[in-house]
Amino acid sequence: MNSYYSWSTYIQQMMEQLKKQQEMIEYLQNKMEEMALHKEPKTVIERIEYHFDQLKIETLEGTLQIGLTPNGSDLSDIEGLYKNQGQDPVAHSLQKYMTEEIPPWINQYVRDHDMTVHEEHKNQIIEDVRKQLPQRVNVYREQNPDMDDTALLHKIQTEIRDSIVHYFSQQKGDD
């Protein structure tokens, strides 16, 4: 009888422990659901420095123009279009580069370096850099007046990637 009593007691204790664990699981699930309902984004970016030589970013704002031509004009004379709009071909190419090539490049960099960076943060970085581009083109043109547009474009594109890499190496992502 003694062995029956001990097995019975053991099973009863195990059942009580199992019940307590089930209650704890339910409590934690409820707590997680409650936290998920009241979750507010906590991302605050006060100041971003990309080290584009002396330039520093203090605000994030801008306008994106996506490939529309004024009055539906013909794109056969692209140089004339830029001159009419007051935008030079290098600046236009850099804007296109920031829209088409930098977002996938950032995504690949983040994956390769096992980092977590939220989309809003990526977009802020891109917009910060985008706002600096006209100034960077002017600085390079003043420093190297004989540099052709292709070399200038490649030099600034390299600087953009290097600056973003430098920024990410200091930030280590959003986590």
C-alpha angles and dihedrals in degrees: 000000000000094000091049090052093049092049091047091050091046093051091046091052091048091051091051091049091048090051091051091050091049090051090050091050091051091048092051092047090052091048091051092050090049091050091048091054093052097040113133123185109256099191110133119173111186103169133001122195118192098176096233085170102279100350122111129188117230104159134030114219139111150128127266120211113198115202101289117144120219113259091354091287123179115267095213092102101046094163091057091049092056093046091050091051094042092241120122124223094247092054090047092049090050092051090051089047090053091050102041109025110026098058094056090040091054090047091052092046091050091049093046091051095042093238131150114224120165120231092244090056092049090049092050091052091050093048092048091053092042091057091054096052100090090051092047092051090052093047093051092045091052093047095043110025092168095053113116121232095254093054090045091051093050093046093053092043089054090048090051093053093043092050093050091048089050091049093049092047089058097042100042091206132289098300 
